[in-house]
Amino acid sequence: MRRGWRQSLLLMGLVLLALTGCGKKTRPVPPGDVQPAAISDLSYELDEKGVTLTWSLPSQTARGRRLPYRIEKFELYRAVVPAKDYCAGCPVHFGDPVEIPVGEDTRGKMTYRESLLRPAHRYIYQVRSRAGWLVASAPSNTVSFQWDTPPQAPEAVRVAEGEQVLTVSWQPPPGLLDGTVVYDPYWYQVYRSTDGRNYVTLGDPVSTTQLVDKLVKNNQRYYYMVRAIRMHDDTEAAGPASEAVSGIPRDLTPPAPPQQVTAVATAEGIKLVWDAVPEGDLAGFRIYRRLPSEAKPRKIGEIPAGSLSFIDVAPPRGISLWYYTVTAYDRSGNESQPSLEITFGKPE
C-alpha cells in the first residue's frame, strides 16, 4: 500500500509538471517524458482452443527515456466482427477494455489467453499500458485474425529410423474438430523432444506429409508430435497435436572386412592372424570355417576387438583341406563382409 501510494503521488506530480509547469524556476516537463512508450510487439498465437496474446512491458517513455515509475496494468481492447461484414480499411469500434494487472513477479513479458472464440468471425486487438488513472500510453500495434474451426490432429504418425537421420511421416486430418470435411490446404508443424515432455518446434511449418530430421545423434531417442494448420483466407487455424511417436537413429554402416588373414599350424591348433581394422566402434571379430563339401561357412568362434588372432583348437579330422574367413562387427551389431577366403592344407 505504501509503495502504491508513493507511486501515485510521484505520478501525480509528474503529470502536473507536464501539464502546468512549476513556477519560474522549473521548466515544464514535456508529456513525452512522462507517457510510457506505446507497445509495438503485440502478437498472437492460435491453437485448437483459442488465442494467446503476447507483448513486452515498456521500459521507456515515449521520448526514449527510462520510465521513472512502474507500469500498474494494461488495458486490452477487442473488436469482434462477423467475417462477412469485415472491411480491412474501415474504422474499428472497440468495446470496453479488459484490465490486466501487472504482477510482482512479471518479468518483461505479458500474456493473455482467450478461448471460446466464434467461427467465421474476425478478432482485432490493441493494448495500452497504464500507470495510474492519469498516465497511459498510446495504443499499441493492431493484430487481427479470423477464427475458424481448427482441423483434427494428423493421423498415422510414424518414425522411420536411419543412420543419423529420422524420417517423420503422417496422414492429413480427416476433417475439422466439428466433423466438417474441408478442402482448404493444410500446413504441418512438427515438434521434437528428447525426454517426451518438453517439446520445441522443429523448423518452419511444411506443406508435405513428411519431414526428414538430420539434426540427430545415433543411439539417442527422439519424440515427435505433429500439428495440422488449416489455411483459410489469411488465417492460420492450428489444430491439436498428434499422439507422440519416437525413434532412435542407428549406426547401419558395417566395418571394413579384416585384411591379410593367414593361418599356421601350432601345437594348440590352427592359428589365424589378421591386420587391425580401423573402426572407432569396433566390437570384435567372428571366425568362420568351411569344409570342401559345404556351400556356406560355419561360425567357430568370436573374440573381442582387442585381439587380432584366433586358435582353432578343434580342426577337422579325416580331411586335409578346408577354408577360413573372418568378419568384423561393431557395437551396433553391424557385421562386415567376410575377408578373402584362405585355404588351409594339412601338412603331409
Buried (B, 14 or more C-beta within 10 A) or exposed (E): EEEEEEBBEBBBEBBBBBEEEEEEEEEEBEBEBBBBBBBEEBEBEBBBBBBBBBBEBBEEBBEEEEBEBEBBBBBBBBBEBEBEEBEEEEEBEBEEBEEBEBEEEEEEEBEBEBEEBEBEBBBBBBBBBBBBEBBBBEBBBBBBBBBBBBBBBBBEBEBEBBEBBBBBBBEBBEEBBEEEEBEEEBBBBBBBBBEEEEBEEBEEBBEEBEBEBEEBEBEEBBBBBBBBBBBBEEBBBBBBBBEBBBBBBBBEBBBBBBEEBEBEBEEEEBBBBBEEBEBEBBBBBBBBBBEEEEEEBEEBBEBEBEEBEBBBEEBBEEEEEBBBBBBBBBBBEBBBEBBEEBEBEEEE
